[in-house]
Amino acid sequence: MFMPILSGLIVSLDAFFIGISLGLQQKCKFVYLAIINAFLFGMCVFGFFVAGQIYYRIPFDPDLVVGFAFIALGLWTILQYFIPESKKPRKGNAKTIILVGLVMSAEAMVITMGLTLLFRPESTFIIPLTVALAHFGYSALSFHLARTKHVKKIPLKWSNVISGLALIIYGLMALFIDFAVI
């Protein structure tokens, strides 16, 4: 019971950096973040039930699927760091906020599916609940921190690398560490 909660908290840490990104956009309001996280919760619940249905259909160890999915997600996040941005500063608009919300929700659904597969058959509804609440807590905290002077000094691109490394580390743990021992 403790490990699914801890895992949900660890792999949701990238929401902290998403909250910073949204907080630095002056057009983004906290209510938008709340709406994104409400949709994210629905996607987590959906991912939980989908993972429960496909668990017995996977002909090999689900830890491999989970591990490689997290590693791929982490690498994709890090590669975003190397994509050059245009020289003009970007202004946050509704399309950007919606896109961030969709990406964040899809990523949370994949996380929920991964944790459900990893801890199956002992998986409970606590997994999507933890992932959704952790995403909301991390993003809300960092959203408010981004409105202060201190966070604006942190290079925003570092967030991709840090959150990507966290996902890769979790993917490697899924591949090489047996959670039943803990």
C-alpha positions in Angstrom: 0.0 0.0 0.0 2.9 2.4 0.8 4.8 1.8 -2.4 2.0 2.7 -4.8 1.5 6.0 -2.9 5.3 6.8 -2.8 5.6 5.9 -6.5 2.7 8.1 -7.4 4.3 11.0 -5.6 7.7 10.4 -7.2 6.6 10.1 -10.8 4.2 13.1 -10.5 7.1 15.5 -9.6 7.3 16.7 -13.2 4.0 18.5 -12.5 6.0 20.9 -10.4 7.8 22.2 -13.5 4.6 22.4 -15.5 3.1 24.6 -12.7 6.2 26.8 -13.0 5.7 27.1 -16.8 2.1 28.0 -16.4 2.8 30.4 -13.5 5.3 32.4 -15.6 2.6 32.9 -18.2 0.7 36.0 -17.1 -2.4 35.1 -19.0 -2.8 31.8 -17.1 -5.0 32.0 -14.1 -5.2 29.5 -11.2 -8.7 28.5 -12.2 -7.2 27.2 -15.5 -4.8 25.0 -13.6 -7.8 23.6 -11.5 -9.7 22.8 -14.7 -6.6 21.1 -16.2 -6.3 19.0 -13.0 -10.0 18.0 -13.0 -9.6 16.7 -16.5 -6.3 15.0 -15.4 -8.1 13.2 -12.6 -10.6 11.8 -15.2 -7.8 10.6 -17.4 -6.1 9.0 -14.4 -9.3 7.0 -13.5 -9.6 6.1 -17.2 -6.0 4.9 -17.3 -6.5 2.8 -14.1 -9.4 0.9 -15.6 -7.7 0.5 -19.0 -4.6 -1.0 -17.3 -6.8 -3.3 -15.3 -8.3 -4.6 -18.5 -5.1 -5.1 -20.4 -3.0 -6.6 -17.6 -3.9 -10.2 -18.4 -3.5 -9.7 -22.1 0.1 -8.7 -22.0 2.0 -11.9 -22.8 5.2 -10.8 -21.0 6.2 -9.1 -17.8 4.3 -5.8 -17.4 7.4 -4.3 -15.7 9.1 -4.2 -19.1 6.2 -2.2 -20.6 6.2 0.2 -17.6 10.0 0.6 -17.5 10.4 1.3 -21.2 7.3 3.6 -21.3 8.8 5.8 -18.5 12.2 5.8 -20.0 10.7 6.8 -23.4 8.6 9.5 -21.7 11.7 10.8 -19.9 13.9 10.9 -23.0 11.1 12.7 -24.9 11.0 15.3 -22.1 14.7 15.8 -22.1 14.8 16.1 -25.9 12.4 19.0 -25.6 15.3 20.8 -24.0 17.4 20.6 -27.2 14.7 21.9 -29.5 15.6 25.5 -30.3 13.1 28.1 -29.5 12.4 31.1 -31.7 14.2 34.4 -30.7 11.0 36.2 -29.9 9.7 35.6 -26.4 6.6 33.5 -26.4 3.4 34.8 -25.0 1.1 32.4 -23.3 -2.2 32.1 -25.0 -5.2 29.8 -24.7 -3.9 27.3 -27.2 -0.7 26.9 -25.2 -2.5 26.4 -22.0 -4.9 23.8 -23.5 -1.9 22.0 -25.1 -0.1 21.9 -21.8 -3.2 20.6 -20.1 -3.7 17.8 -22.7 0.0 16.7 -22.5 0.0 16.8 -18.7 -3.3 14.7 -18.6 -2.0 12.2 -21.1 1.3 11.8 -19.2 -0.7 11.4 -15.9 -2.8 8.7 -17.6 0.4 6.8 -18.7 1.8 7.1 -15.2 -1.4 5.7 -13.7 -1.5 2.8 -16.2 2.2 2.1 -15.5 1.7 2.1 -11.7 -1.4 -0.1 -12.0 0.4 -2.6 -14.2 3.4 -2.5 -11.9 1.5 -3.2 -8.7 -1.1 -5.5 -10.2 -3.0 -7.5 -8.8 -2.8 -5.4 -5.5 -3.6 -2.2 -7.4 -6.4 -0.1 -5.8 -8.1 3.2 -6.6 -5.5 4.8 -4.4 -3.1 4.9 -7.4 -5.1 7.2 -9.7 -6.1 9.3 -6.7 -2.5 9.7 -5.6 -1.3 10.6 -9.1 -4.0 13.1 -9.6 -3.7 14.8 -6.2 0.1 14.8 -6.5 -0.1 16.5 -9.9 -2.5 19.1 -8.5 -0.4 19.7 -5.4 2.9 20.0 -7.1 1.6 22.2 -10.0 -0.4 24.4 -7.6 2.6 25.0 -5.4 4.9 25.8 -8.2 2.3 27.9 -9.9 2.2 30.2 -6.9 6.0 30.1 -6.5 6.4 31.2 -10.1 4.5 34.3 -9.3 7.3 35.3 -6.9 10.6 36.9 -7.9 12.8 33.9 -6.9 11.6 31.3 -9.3 11.8 33.6 -12.3 15.6 33.3 -12.0 15.6 29.6 -12.6 16.2 28.7 -16.3 12.9 27.2 -17.4 14.5 24.7 -19.8 16.1 23.0 -16.9 12.7 21.7 -15.9 12.6 19.4 -18.9 15.9 17.8 -18.0 15.1 17.4 -14.3 11.6 15.9 -14.9 12.9 13.7 -17.7 15.7 12.3 -15.5 13.1 11.6 -12.8 11.0 9.6 -15.3 14.0 7.7 -16.6 15.1 6.8 -13.1 11.7 5.5 -12.3 11.6 3.5 -15.5 14.9 1.9 -14.6 13.6 1.1 -11.2 10.6 -0.6 -12.7 12.9 -2.7 -14.9 15.5 -3.6 -12.4 14.1 -3.5 -8.9 11.5 -5.8 -7.5 9.0 -3.7 -5.6 7.6 -6.7 -3.8 10.8 -6.8 -1.7 10.1 -3.3 -0.2 
